[in-house]
């Protein structure tokens, strides 16, 4: 989860994170050269295709978008490299610390410095002690707000896990913003899913001390906000002061094992750090084991590449699933401002089937079946598929969704786009296939009821889960043979 928090102070210059879209097409072939006496010949030995044909076709068509993503990855990688060089990152920074963290060898400060430069902020803290994005965002909110203040969400309803933090849902008096006398309002999105600019211009009140801008769609059917949109909103609000989120998502490059971050104005970063630790302790305490500190640096360095692969995967999902007749958000081949790709599956059964396909295609716990159920922080029954090396690291490969209308699945991550190519060969079939399958089943049952004893020969064209047709010739004698083929 990623969040921007604004107050009525200075504005940071917008940073370009517009993500067009992703890599080279897979040919599924091997070329070998063979020289003859008078001429040379090239023979093409076709190997078994890794992807189903519709995925192959989509990959071929997306080559320009894949290439554009690679160019963006190169630019952002250069920017990260420059930040590491300016922070003079060295192997001695990977040593970590124990206990209070007072004997830390400078890695904590170097990581914070590099992170702040990458995000264009005055200051930053990246800490293992943040155990989720919701935790980091909560510290940022409590850094700003005091009793009698108002929090204004300018991009519609926030992510489910923030509802109890704010007090939208009852937190049993465990310390939500509402429990501390902090009011909350939200500006609904416009009809096109973007910010409602007219409503935002008149939404600020004297008691509005903090505006919350959620870039990602969460579980709302809308696209992620662009940097330009966020910049325009900030100008209306009069300032951008903090950003906060999880380090096991995009910034951790799929390998960070824990942590979160807060970055922005130095004054407010220090206030958020005091909420994480205690007033007076701030940013200069807290131990981090050496193995984790090294991975923090390495994950941050790999982040542009991993985000690029996730964007390629989102393009591929949109292309294939739209071709199967499903609504997708964002649409096919439109600029990406977030790594999340949403697909409206239309039924509980299809949502469950899609998540099961993702789990089967995961490197970890592929043998398990995801089960929908109640999850702390979520208002609805939710299903998650995330066979990841790091628990909750959705940037590796994941999908999830609430079991409610319109039964949308929210896909993200992938350390390489080909992971989604494999998943899509296992995923749900095109809209309408269930009706075809039910017609064939009724046909079979009718044959069984007739108790025919004649020999029947016919061809069956039955669509499988990937949308391809299996052709099978069967010669059946009597109802028992038919029943054996069905059941």
C-alpha positions in Angstrom: 0.0 0.0 0.0 1.2 3.5 -0.9 -0.2 6.7 0.5 0.5 10.4 0.1 -0.4 12.7 3.1 -0.8 16.4 2.6 -1.2 19.4 4.8 -1.3 23.2 4.1 2.4 23.7 3.7 5.0 23.4 0.9 4.7 21.4 -2.2 7.3 18.9 -3.4 8.0 18.9 -7.2 6.2 16.1 -8.9 8.3 13.0 -9.7 7.7 11.2 -13.0 6.6 7.7 -12.3 4.3 7.3 -15.3 4.6 3.7 -16.3 3.8 3.0 -20.0 4.4 -0.6 -20.7 7.1 -4.2 -21.1 10.1 -7.2 -22.9 10.8 -9.3 -25.9 8.3 -11.9 -27.2 8.9 -15.6 -26.6 9.3 -17.4 -29.9 9.2 -21.0 -28.6 11.8 -22.0 -31.2 15.4 -22.9 -31.5 17.5 -22.0 -34.6 20.6 -24.0 -35.6 22.8 -23.5 -38.7 24.0 -26.4 -40.8 26.5 -26.0 -43.6 26.2 -28.1 -46.8 28.8 -28.7 -49.5 27.6 -25.9 -51.8 25.3 -23.7 -49.6 24.4 -23.2 -46.0 20.9 -23.9 -44.7 19.2 -22.8 -41.6 16.8 -25.3 -40.0 14.2 -24.2 -37.5 13.4 -26.8 -34.9 10.1 -25.9 -33.2 9.9 -26.8 -29.6 6.8 -27.2 -27.5 5.2 -23.9 -26.8 5.5 -22.7 -23.2 2.4 -20.5 -23.4 -1.1 -21.1 -24.8 -1.6 -19.6 -28.2 -3.7 -16.6 -27.0 -0.9 -15.6 -24.6 1.7 -16.0 -27.3 -0.3 -13.7 -29.6 -0.7 -11.2 -26.8 3.0 -11.2 -26.0 3.9 -10.6 -29.7 1.4 -7.7 -29.9 2.8 -6.0 -26.7 6.4 -5.8 -27.9 6.3 -1.9 -28.2 4.8 -1.5 -24.8 7.3 -4.0 -23.2 10.1 -2.0 -24.8 8.8 1.2 -23.4 8.8 -0.3 -19.9 12.4 -1.4 -20.4 13.4 2.1 -21.3 11.7 3.5 -18.2 13.4 0.8 -16.0 16.8 2.0 -17.3 16.1 5.6 -16.4 14.8 4.8 -12.9 17.7 2.4 -12.4 20.2 5.2 -13.2 18.4 7.4 -10.7 18.6 4.8 -7.9 22.3 4.1 -8.7 23.1 7.9 -8.4 21.4 7.9 -5.0 23.5 5.0 -3.8 26.6 6.7 -5.0 25.8 9.9 -3.3 25.1 8.1 -0.1 28.5 6.3 -0.5 27.0 2.9 0.2 29.7 0.4 1.2 29.8 -3.1 2.5 30.4 -1.9 6.0 26.8 -0.6 5.9 25.5 -4.2 5.8 26.8 -5.0 9.3 23.5 -4.4 11.1 23.2 -4.0 14.9 21.6 -5.5 18.0 19.7 -4.3 21.1 19.1 -0.5 21.1 20.9 -0.1 17.8 23.3 2.5 19.2 26.3 0.8 17.7 24.9 0.8 14.2 27.7 1.2 11.6 26.0 3.8 9.5 23.8 1.6 7.3 20.6 3.0 8.7 21.6 6.6 7.9 22.9 5.6 4.4 19.7 3.8 3.5 17.5 6.7 4.7 19.6 9.1 2.7 19.4 7.1 -0.5 15.7 6.5 -0.1 15.1 10.2 0.5 17.0 11.2 -2.6 15.1 8.7 -4.8 11.8 10.0 -3.6 12.8 13.7 -3.7 12.2 14.2 0.0 14.0 16.1 2.8 14.2 13.0 5.0 13.1 9.4 5.3 13.1 6.4 7.6 13.1 2.8 6.3 12.7 0.5 9.3 12.2 -3.2 9.8 10.0 -2.3 12.8 7.2 -1.2 10.5 5.4 -4.5 9.9 3.1 -3.4 7.2 2.1 -0.5 5.0 -0.9 0.1 7.1 1.4 0.4 10.2 3.6 3.0 8.4 0.6 5.0 7.2 -0.9 4.9 10.7 2.3 6.4 12.2 2.2 9.1 9.5 -1.5 10.0 10.3 -0.9 10.2 14.0 2.2 12.4 13.3 -0.2 15.0 11.9 -3.5 14.8 13.6 -4.6 15.9 17.1 -8.1 15.9 18.8 -10.5 18.2 17.0 -8.7 18.0 13.7 -10.2 16.5 10.6 -8.8 14.0 8.1 -10.0 14.4 4.5 -9.7 11.5 2.0 -9.7 13.1 -1.4 -9.7 9.9 -3.5 -12.9 8.2 -2.2 -12.9 5.4 0.3 -9.5 4.3 1.6 -8.2 0.7 1.6 -10.0 -1.7 3.8 -7.3 -2.1 6.4 -7.4 1.7 7.1 -11.0 1.7 8.0 -10.5 0.6 11.6 -7.4 2.9 11.9 -9.6 5.9 10.9 -12.7 4.7 12.8 -14.9 4.1 9.7 -15.5 0.6 11.2 -15.5 0.2 14.9 -12.1 -0.7 16.4 -13.5 -1.6 19.9 -12.0 1.5 21.4 -8.5 0.3 20.7 -7.2 3.7 19.6 -8.5 4.7 16.2 -8.4 8.3 15.1 -12.1 8.6 15.9 -11.4 7.3 19.4 -9.0 10.3 19.8 -11.7 12.8 18.7 -10.4 13.2 15.1 -13.1 13.6 12.4 -13.2 12.1 9.0 -14.7 13.0 5.7 -14.1 11.7 2.1 -14.5 13.2 -1.3 -16.2 10.6 -3.6 -14.6 9.9 -6.9 -16.1 11.3 -10.1 -18.1 9.2 -12.5 -15.0 8.3 -14.6 -13.2 7.0 -11.5 -10.8 10.0 -11.2 -10.7 12.7 -8.7 -13.6 15.1 -8.5 -11.9 18.4 -9.0 -14.9 20.6 -8.4 -15.7 18.9 -5.1 -12.1 19.0 -4.0 -11.8 22.8 -4.5 -14.6 23.4 -1.9 -13.9 20.4 0.4 -11.2 22.0 2.7 -12.4 23.4 6.0 -10.6 25.3 8.8 -10.4 22.1 10.8 -9.0 20.0 7.9 -5.4 19.4 9.0 -4.5 16.4 6.8 -5.6 15.2 3.4 -5.1 11.6 2.4 -4.4 10.7 -1.2 -4.4 6.9 -1.9 -2.7 6.3 -5.3 -3.6 2.7 -5.6 -7.2 1.6 -6.3 -7.4 -0.6 -3.3 -10.6 -2.7 -3.7 -12.3 0.1 -5.7 -13.1 -0.3 -9.4 -10.9 2.6 -10.5 -7.5 3.2 -12.0 -4.5 4.3 -10.0 -3.9 8.0 -9.8 -1.2 9.5 -12.0 1.6 11.6 -10.7 0.1 14.6 -12.6 -3.2 14.1 -10.9 -1.6 13.8 -7.5 0.4 17.0 -8.2 -2.7 18.9 -9.2 -4.5 17.8 -6.0 -1.5 18.9 -3.9 -1.7 22.4 -5.4 -5.3 22.6 -4.4 -4.6 21.3 -0.9 -1.5 23.6 -0.6 1.2 21.0 0.3 2.6 17.5 0.3 4.4 16.5 3.4 4.7 12.7 3.8 4.5 9.5 1.8 4.3 6.2 3.5 4.0 2.5 2.6 5.3 -1.0 2.9 8.9 -2.0 2.1 7.9 -5.6 1.2 6.0 -4.2 -1.8 7.6 -2.3 -4.7 10.5 -0.5 -2.9 11.8 -3.8 -1.6 12.4 -5.3 -5.0 10.6 -8.5 -4.1 13.4 -9.6 -1.7 13.0 -7.3 1.4 11.8 -9.6 4.2 10.0 -7.0 6.2 9.7 -3.2 6.9 8.0 0.0 5.8 8.9 3.6 5.1 7.9 7.2 5.7 9.5 10.0 3.7 8.9 13.7 3.3 9.5 16.9 5.3 12.0 16.3 8.1 9.8 17.7 10.8 7.0 15.2 10.0 9.2 12.3 9.4 10.6 12.8 12.9 7.0 12.9 14.2 6.1 9.7 12.5 9.3 8.1 13.9 8.3 9.2 17.4 5.0 7.4 16.8 6.8 4.2 15.7 9.2 4.3 18.7 8.5 7.0 21.4 9.0 10.8 21.8 12.6 11.5 22.4 13.8 8.3 20.7 12.9 9.2 17.1 15.0 7.9 14.2 18.3 7.2 16.1 17.4 3.8 17.6 16.2 0.4 16.7 18.4 -2.6 15.7 18.4 -4.3 12.3 20.2 -7.7 11.8 23.0 -7.5 9.2 21.4 -10.0 6.8 18.3 -7.9 6.7 20.2 -4.6 6.3 22.0 -5.9 3.2 18.8 -7.1 1.7 17.2 -3.7 2.3 19.9 -2.1 0.2 19.8 -4.7 -2.5 16.0 -4.8 -2.7 15.9 -1.0 -3.1 18.4 -1.2 -5.9 16.4 -3.9 -7.7 13.1 -2.1 -7.3 12.9 -0.5 -10.8 13.5 -3.8 -12.5 11.0 -5.6 -10.4 8.3 -2.9 -10.9 9.0 -3.0 -14.6 8.3 -6.8 -14.7 5.1 -6.3 -12.8 4.0 -3.6 -15.2 4.6 -6.0 -18.1 2.6 -8.7 -16.4 -0.3 -6.2 -15.8 -0.3 -5.4 -19.6 -0.4 -9.1 -20.4 -3.2 -9.8 -18.0 -5.3 -6.9 -19.4 -4.7 -8.0 -23.0 -5.6 -11.6 -22.5 -8.5 -11.2 -20.1 -10.1 -8.4 -22.2 -9.8 -10.7 -25.2 -11.7 -13.3 -23.2 -14.6 -10.9 -22.7 -13.9 -9.6 -19.2 -13.8 -6.0 -18.0 -10.3 -4.9 -17.0 -9.0 -1.8 -15.1 -6.8 -0.2 -16.3 -7.7 -1.0 -19.9 -5.5 -2.6 -22.6 -2.4 -0.6 -23.5 -3.2 2.5 -21.6 -0.5 4.2 -19.5 0.0 2.5 -16.1 0.3 4.5 -12.8 0.2 1.5 -10.5 1.2 -2.2 -10.6 -2.3 -3.4 -9.8 -4.4 -4.9 -12.6 -8.1 -5.6 -11.8 -10.4 -7.9 -13.7 -14.1 -8.2 -13.2 -14.8 -12.0 -13.2 -18.5 -11.7 -12.4 -19.0 -14.6 -10.1 -17.7 -16.1 -6.9 -16.8 -19.3 -8.7 -14.7 -17.6 -11.3 -12.9 -15.5 -8.7 -12.1 -18.6 -6.7 -10.9 -20.5 -9.9 -8.6 -17.6 -10.9 -7.0 -17.4 -7.5 -6.5 -21.2 -7.4 -4.8 -21.0 -10.8 -2.4 -18.3 -9.4 -1.6 -20.5 -6.4 -0.9 -23.5 -8.6 1.5 -21.5 -10.6 3.4 -20.2 -7.6 6.9 -21.4 -6.5 5.8 -21.7 -2.9 2.8 -23.8 -1.6 1.6 -24.6 -5.2 0.1 -27.7 -3.7 -2.3 -25.8 -1.5 -5.7 -24.4 -2.3 -6.5 -20.8 -1.3 -9.7 -20.6 0.9 -11.8 -17.5 1.2 -12.5 -16.3 4.7 -12.5 -13.5 7.2 -9.1 -11.6 7.5 -8.2 -9.1 10.1 -8.6 -5.5 8.8 -11.0 -6.4 6.0 -14.7 -5.7 6.0 -15.7 -8.6 3.6 -14.7 -12.2 3.1 -11.5 -12.1 1.1 -9.4 -14.7 -0.9 -5.7 -14.4 -1.3 -3.4 -16.3 -3.6 0.3 -15.6 -2.9 2.7 -18.5 -3.0 5.6 -16.1 -2.2 8.9 -16.4 -0.5 8.1 -13.4 1.8 4.8 -13.6 3.5 2.6 -10.7 2.2 5.1 -9.8 -0.6 2.5 -9.2 -3.2 5.2 -7.9 -5.6 6.4 -11.4 -6.1 3.2 -12.8 -7.6 -0.2 -12.5 -6.1 -3.9 -11.8 -6.6 -6.7 -11.3 -4.2 -10.2 -9.9 -4.0 -13.2 -9.5 -1.8 -16.1 -12.0 -2.2 -18.6 -9.4 -3.2 -20.0 -7.8 -6.4 -18.6 -7.4 -9.0 -16.2 -10.2 -7.9 -13.1 -8.5 -9.2 -9.7 -10.0 -8.8 -6.7 -7.6 -8.2 -3.5 -8.9 -9.6 0.0 -7.6 -9.1 3.7 -8.5 -9.0 5.7 -11.1 -10.8 9.5 -11.2 -10.6 9.3 -11.7 -14.4 6.3 -11.2 -16.7 6.5 -14.8 -17.9 5.0 -15.9 -14.6 1.7 -14.3 -15.6 2.0 -15.9 -19.0 2.0 -19.3 -17.3 -0.9 -18.3 -15.0 -3.1 -17.2 -17.8 -2.8 -20.6 -19.4 -4.3 -22.0 -16.2 -6.9 -19.3 -15.6 -10.6 -18.9 -16.1 -12.1 -19.6 -19.6 -13.7 -17.0 -21.8 -17.2 -15.7 -20.9 -19.8 -18.1 -22.2 -17.8 -21.3 -21.9 -19.7 -22.4 -18.8 -22.9 -22.4 -20.9 -21.1 -24.5 -23.6 -19.9 -27.0 -21.0 -23.4 -27.3 -19.5 -24.9 -28.0 -22.9 -22.5 -30.9 -23.5 -23.2 -32.3 -20.0 -26.9 -32.2 -20.6 -26.3 -34.0 -24.0 -24.3 -36.7 -22.2 -26.9 -37.2 -19.5 -29.7 -37.4 -22.2 -27.7 -40.1 -23.9 -27.4 -42.0 -20.7 -31.1 -41.7 -20.0 -32.0 -43.1 -23.4 -30.1 -46.4 -22.5 -29.0 -46.7 -26.1 -27.2 -49.9 -27.0 -26.1 -48.8 -30.5 -22.5 -47.9 -31.3 -22.1 -44.1 -31.5 -19.1 -42.3 -32.9 -18.7 -38.6 -32.7 -16.2 -35.8 -32.1 -16.4 -33.7 -28.9 -15.0 -30.1 -29.0 -14.9 -29.1 -25.3 -13.2 -25.8 -24.2 -10.7 -26.2 -21.4 -10.1 -23.6 -18.7 -7.6 -21.7 -20.9 -10.1 -21.1 -23.6 -8.7 -23.7 -26.1 -10.7 -26.6 -27.4 -9.8 -30.2 -26.8 -10.9 -32.5 -29.6 -11.6 -36.1 -28.6 -13.1 -38.9 -30.7 -15.0 -41.4 -28.6 -16.7 -44.6 -29.7 -19.3 -45.4 -27.0 -21.4 -48.5 -26.7 -24.4 -48.3 -24.3 -25.1 -46.1 -21.4 -22.3 -47.5 -19.2 -19.7 -46.3 -21.6 -21.3 -42.9 -21.7 -21.4 -42.7 -17.9 -17.8 -43.7 -17.7 -16.8 -40.8 -20.0 -18.8 -38.3 -18.0 -18.1 -39.3 -14.4 
